[in-house]
Amino acid sequence: MNAVVAAGTNRPEVLAPEFAWRTLRLLNAFRMLATAFLFALFLYPADAPLVGAERPELFFAAVLSSFIFAALNDFAVNQHWPSVPGQCLAQAAVDVLVVAAMAHASGGLDSGIGNLLFVTIGGISFVSTRYRALGLASFAALALIAVQAYEVLHGDSPTLAFRHAGLLGGLLMVMAFAAAPLARRIHENEALARQRGVDLENLNQLNEYIIQNLRESIVVVDTDDCVRLMNEAAAEYLGVGQRWRGARLGEVSERLAQHARAWRAGGERATLSSPFPSADGSTLISPYFVPIGDPGTGALLVFLEDLSVISERVQQSKLAALGRLSASIAHEIRNPVGAMSHAAQLLEESGSLDDTGRRLTTIIEGNARRVSNIVESVQQLSRREEVNAERIDLVSWAAQFVEEFTGSREMPRAAIKLVVEEAPIEVRMDAGHLHQVLTNLCENALKYAQTEGLPTVELVLGRRTGTGRPFLEVRDRGPGIPTGMVERIFEPFFRASPDRGGSGLGLFISRELCECNRAALLYEPREGGGSVFRIIFADPQRWEVQA
């Protein structure tokens, strides 16, 4: 954060330099406009000019000199050259000499041209010290008296005209003296306003610093649904980079805008739809709204909650419980189950069983195998072997997997269709873990996507739009997952269709293996019917840097 503190000083040109240069620019602009106006009065009417009638050549030279000086000085004053005191001296000297010449060319101070010095001396008094302003006012008064004395000596003006010159000079000095308190007050107000601006800027920078470094993802939306503030975590979730400032919420995230409109319409009673995926599709986020002012029309403070973090904590708790449970009872379960399975095999081999007995022994053997698989899965979770990550060419690896998977199950090659949206794609993951995850997903897809014809499963490889993270999708045309069960499909021992068998640990183990490899496993319904299970891999270069 940058902070600027105004320093107190008695020198006005140091205290408020912006005000001084701004005043000098305005004074120079007035000089240019005034000389142009006087030149117009000099030209019209041509037979009897209103000014400069006594000495037209002198008046024309004075007006032209003042205009040229104003034009050249415009560049200097805009460049803050040479300094505030130098500018004050130059402008005052030129104006006094030019006004004195124009007054002399117009017949003396009775022409009223001398009154122009009030603007010059008054403006310079605001940006100069009191003694400098009095000195310049004295110089102007002496110049006016000298003009009037010349007129009196040549008989062009009566002696009483000295009163006008003395009064005008005295007023200039009084104004220069009286302007000092007003100038000081203006400088103090200018410094105070500048300090308040610095304080507000510091406060704004502090607010942005705090928000940017919060762990929570925060978005601030104004009354017109325009984004006013967003920290990096929220920008990463929404995938907007740095182009969010001032943009409408619908342009940043249409799904979030829908949630905001629903919340404004129903307030705290609003029932929001299911959470929506982040921009890179690696996690699900749920918005939480806090009103700033009127809930219906005021600004909103939006917190974006990462549901994967909450889910991960729950999963870790369940995993710890499973580990403790499996360590104590796995051996006790495996031995009785093995004995029952062996007894059922011996009973089936005897020749005294009828068809009913053989059917019952088949049921015993099948359920014994199922229990053994559950015990093996639980023990696998409790072991959590170390990840042996390696770089994998995903396209060639997936093609080899399809050949192996269909060949080992004596299935037609067309049962699994490989679609490559982009190549080459390199990921970093434990090859054994990836094989196990993809095997579970493909077996589930084939199991639940049975149709009258050949069951078709699609493996789609590509990169996410915006983030470029590689992904692998397993798509099917089965009945899909009921909406009420979507949040539970990755829970241990959960089965969407109990009649289809299975231990209920396949998806749970698959997600755990993906998270071990810094990947994400997500589900979403497929357009037109079916399911999509998506593996989003971590960036290989990013993983190496973090490691």
N, C-alpha and C positions, 0 to 999 in steps of 0.2 A: 504494500500500500504506500502511496505517496501522500505526504502531508505538507502543507505550506502554511506557515504562521507569519502574519504581518508584524513587522517590527515598528515600534513607536519611535517617532522622531519629530522634531520641530521644523524640519525642512519640508515644505509642501511639495516641492518637485520630487522629493524622494518618497514622501508619504503616499502620494497619489499620482504617479507618473501617467497613468492612463487618462485620468481626468485632465491633467495639464495638456497633454498632447491633443486630446479631443477638443479642448477649448481653443487651442491654437489653430487646429484645422477649421473649426467653425469661424473663427475670426478671419482667417485667410479667405474662406469662402464668401464671407460678408464683404470683404474688401473687393473681391472680383465682381460681385453683383452690384455693389454700390458704384464702382467706377463705370460699369456698363450702363447703369441707370443715368449717371451724370453725363456720360457721353451722348446718350439719347436726348437728354434735355438740351445739351449743347447744339445738337443738329436740328432740333425742331423747337420752335419755328426757325427757319433759316434766316429770315430778315431781322428778327429781334430775339436772339437766343436768351433763354432764361438764366443761364449761367455762363461765365467766361466772356461776357460782352465787352469788358474793358480791355482785356488783353487776350484775344482768342488763341494766339500762338502759344502763349505760356500755359493757358488752360489745357489745350490739346496735348502739349508735351507732358504736363503733370498727369493727366488722365491716362495717357498711353504708358507712361513709366509705371504708374501704380498697377495697371492691368498686367503688364509684362512681369513685374515683380511677383504679383499674386500667382500668375501661371507657373513661373519657375519655382516659387516657394512651395507650391502645392506638392511637388515631388519631394522637396527637402523635408517638409513637415510630416509627410507620410512615412519617410524613412527615419524619422526621429533624429534629424541632423540640423545643426551641430549639437545643441543641447537646449533644454528649456530656457535657461537664462539668455543664451545666445539668440534664440528665436524671439523672445520677448523684446530684447534690445533692438533687433533688426526690424521687426514689424512696427514697433513704436516709433523708431527713428524715421522710417519710410513714410508712415502715415502722417506724422507731424509735419515733415517737410512738404509732402504732397498736398495736405490740406491747407497749409499756409500759402503755398503757391496758388492753389485753386481759389482760395479766399481773396488773395491779392488780385488775381486775374478777374475776379467777379466784382471788384469794387469794395472790398473790405469785409469785415465780419457781419455787416448788415445783411449780406447774402444768405446767412444761416449755414454756410458750409462748415464753419468751425465746429458746429454741434456734432459732426461725425466723430470727433475725437472722444466723445463720451463713450462710444462703443469700444474704441481701441483701448483707452485707459481703463475702462471698467472691466473689460475681458482680461487684460494683462494683470490687473490687480488681484484677480482670483487665483492666478497661478504663480505669483511672485511674492517675495517678502514685502513687508510693509515699507521698508526703507527704499527698496528698489522701485516700488509702485509710486511712492512720493517723489522720487527723483525724476521718473519719467513724466509724472504729472507736472512737475515744475518746469521741465524742459518744454512741454507743450504750452504751458501758460506763457513762458517767455517768448516762444515763437509767435503766439497770437498777439502779444503786446508789441512785438517788433513789427509785425505786419501792420497793426493799427498805427504805430508811430510813423511808419513810412508814409501811410496814407495822409496822416495829419501834416507831416512836414511838407508834402507836395500839394497841400491844399485840397486833396480829394475828399477829406472827411473832417468834420468839426472836432474840436478838442474834447467835447463831451463824449465822443465815441470811445475814449479810453475807459469809461465806466463799463461799457459792454465787454471790452477785452479783459478788464480786471475781474469783473463778475464771472465771466466764463472761465478764466484761469483759476479763480478761487474755487469754483464749483468742481473743477477737475481735481484739485488737490483734496477737497473735502471728500469726494467720492472715493479717491484712492485710499484716504485714511479710513473711511468708514467701511470700505470693502474688506478690510483685513479680518474683522470678527466673522463676517459672513463667509469669507473664504475658508477660515479655519473650521467653521461649522460644516461647510461642505466637504472639506477634506476629512474631517472626523467621520462624517456619515459615509463617505466613500470608503474609508478604511474599515469602518464597522461592517458595511455591506460586503466588502471583499472578504473580511474575516468570517462572516456568516456563510458566505459562499464556500470558503475553504472548509469550514466545519461541516456543512452539508455534504460536500464532496467526500470528506473523510468518513462521514457517517455512511454515505452510500457505498464507498469502497469497503468499509468494515462489514456492512450487511452482505455485500456480494462475497466477501472473503469467507464469512461464516457459513453462508448458504452453500458456497462451492465446496467447502470442506466438510459438510455434514455427510454422514453415512447414508442418511435417508435421501431418497430421490424426490426433489421438490420442483413444482412448476407453479408459477404465479400468473393468473389470468385476470385481466381487467374486466370492466363491465361490458366491453364490446367483444369479449372472447378473443382478445389479442394477448399473445404471450409477452409478458413484461420481464420475467425473470425465470431462469432455469439453471440448475446446477449441472455439472458434467455427468453425474450419474444418471439423471433423468434424460439428458440429451443422448446418452449412449443407449439407453433403453428404447427411446423413440427413434433413434437413428437420424438425427437432424443436423449434427455437426454444429456449425456456428451461424446457420442461416435462420435461426428461430426468432431473432430479435424483431419485435413488432409484427410478426406474422400471425395470421389467424390460427386458432387452435385446430380448425379443420384441415388446414394446410400442413400442420405439423403432424397430427395424428387424427384421422377421422374417427377411429374407434374411441379415443379419449374424448373427442368432441361430442360423440353420441352419449357417453356417460355423463359429461358435464350438462348437456341439455336435459337429460333425464333427471339429474339431481336438482337442477334449477326448477324443473316443473314440479317435482314431488318433494323436494327438500330432504329431510332426514327420513321421510317415509318412503322415499324412492327405492324401488327394488332394482338393482342393477343386473345386467346380464352376466354371463360367465366371464371370467378373466380373459384377457386377450394376450396373444404372444407379443414379445418384444420385436424390435425391428429385425434382429438377426435370427429370430425364431428359437433362441436357445433357452428361453425361460418364459414363464407366464407372469404377468403383472396385473395387479388389481389396484384401482385408484381409490383414494380416500379423500373426501372433500371437506374443507373447513371454510366457512364463509367469512369474508372480510366486509362487514357491513350488512346490507340487506341480502339474505340468502337467495332471493329470486333474481335480483338485478345487480347486486354488488360484485366486487371482485372475489376471486376464489383462490385459496391456497390448496394445491393438490399434492398429496403424498402418493407416490407410486411404490406399492409394496411388492417385493419380489417373492412370489409364492414358492419358488423353488427353495429359497432359504428356509422358510418355515417347514416345507415338506422334508427338506434334508434333515432338519433337527428331529422331526418326528420319526423319520426313517432311521436315523442313527440311534434313537432311543429304542426303537423296535429291534434294531440289529443287535444292540447290546443285550437286550433281554433274550433274543434268540440264541446268542452266543453262550450266555450263561446256562440257558435251558439245555442246549444241545450238548454241552460239555458234561452235563450230569446224567442225561437219560439216553443219549444216542446208543451207547453200548448195551444198555438194558433193553432197548427196543429191538435192536438189530438181532440179538441172539434168539429171542422168542419168535420173531418173524421168520428168521432162517429155519428154525426148527419146524414151524408150521408149514413153510413152503416145502421142506424136504419130506415131511410126513405126507403132504398132499401128493407129491410126485410118487412116493412109494405106494400109496393107496391107489393111484391111477394105474400103476403098472400091474397091480394084482388083477387076476382074471375074474374075480367074483363081483365086480361092480356092474351095475346096469347103467342105462343111459342117464337116469336121474343122478346117480352117484357121480358119474363122470362130469356132468354139468356142474355139480356142486364143488368138485375138486378144482375144476377150471376157475370157478369164481374165487375159491380160496387162493389159488396161485396168482391170479391177476391182482387181487387186493394186496397180497404179500409183496409183490413186485412194486406196487404203488407206494406202500409204506416204506420199502427200502429206498426208493427214489427220493421220498420226502426226507428221510434221514440223511441221505447223501447230500441233498441240496442244503439242508440246514448245516451240516458239517462243513460244507464248502464255504458258506457264508461266515461261519465262525473262524475259519482259517485265514481268509482274506490275504491270499498270497501276494507277494510283492510284484508290482507291475514291471514287466520287461518291455518297455515301450521301444518301438523301432519305426523307422520311416517305411511307409507302405505305398506303393503305386496302386491307388484304389481301383483304377479301371482294370488293370490286369489281374489284380487279386480277386475282384468281384467275378470276372469271367471264369477264373479257375474255381471259385467257390460254387458257381452255378453248375459247372461240369461235375464237380465232386458230389454236390448235394443230390442232383437228379440221378446220377449214376449209382450212388449207394442205395437209393430208394427205388431203383428200377422204374423211374418215371420218365416220361417223354421230355426231351429238352425244351419243348415249347411250353411246358407247365410253368416255367419261370422265365420271364422276359426281361432282358437287361437293356436299360435305356440310359445312354450316356449323353447328358446335356452339354458337358464341357470336358475337355481333356487337354493335357494331362491333369490329374488331381493327385496330390501327394498329401497323406495324412500321417500322423504319428500316434500309434496305439499298439497295445499288446496284441499281436496277431492271434494268439490263442483266445484271448477275451473277445476280440471282434468276431472270430469264427463261432464262438459259443452264442454270442448275442444274436448274430444273424441267423444261426440255426434255429434258435428259439422263435424268432420273429417269423421266419419262413414256415416252420411247422405249425405255428398258430394260424398263419394266413391260410395255409392249405386245409387245416382242420375246420376253420370256421367259414371258409369261402367255398364250400362244396356246392356245385351247381349240377344241373343235368348233364352238361357237357364236361369238357376238360377244365379243371380248376386252373385259373391263370393268376399268377402273382407277378407283380412288376417290381424290379429293383431299379431305382432311378438314382443316378449319380449327377452331382452338379455343385454349384456354388451359390450361396445366398446373395440376393441382390443387395447392394449397399455395403455389406460387411465383407463379402468375398469368402466367408467361412465355408469349407467344404461340407457336404451333407450326403447322406445315403438314406433313401426312403424305401420302405417296403409297403407296397400298395396292394389292396385286394378289393374284390367286389362282393364281399360277404354282407351280412345283415348289419354290420357296424356295432358300435357300443351304445347302449341306451344312454340318454343324456344324464340320468340320475346316477349312472355308474362310472362316468368318465373320471371323476376324482378319485376313484378307489381301485382302478385297474392295476396300479403299481404297488398296491398294498400286498404284504405277504399273505398267502393262503386265500386270496380272493379269486373267485372264479365266476365269470359272467354267465357261463352255462354249466352248472354242475353235472348235467347229464352227459357232457362230452368228456368227462374224466379230467385228468391232469392234477398236479399237486397245488396249483395256485401260486407257485414260486417262480415261474419262468420269467414273467415280466419284471418282477421284483429283482431277481438276480441280474437280469439284463441291464436294468437301470443302474444298479450298484456297480456293475463292471464298467459301464460307460463313465460314471462319475469318478471311478478310480483312475481313468485315463483322461480326465478333464474334458470329457465329451458330455453331451446331453441327449437324453432319449425322451421324445415328446410324442403325444398322440393328438390327432385331429381327424374329424370325420372327412371322408372323401366326397368331393362334389359328385353328385349323381348316385351316391350310395357306396358304402364300403368304408374301409379304414385306411389310415396312413400312419405308419410309425416311422418317425424321422430321427436319425442319428446325426447330430451336428457336432463335427469334430473341432477340436481346438486347433488354432493356428500353429503349425510346427515351429516356426521361427520364434513366436511369442513364448511357447513352452520352453524352448532352449534358453531364452533370456531369463525367464522366471526361475528355471532350474539352476 
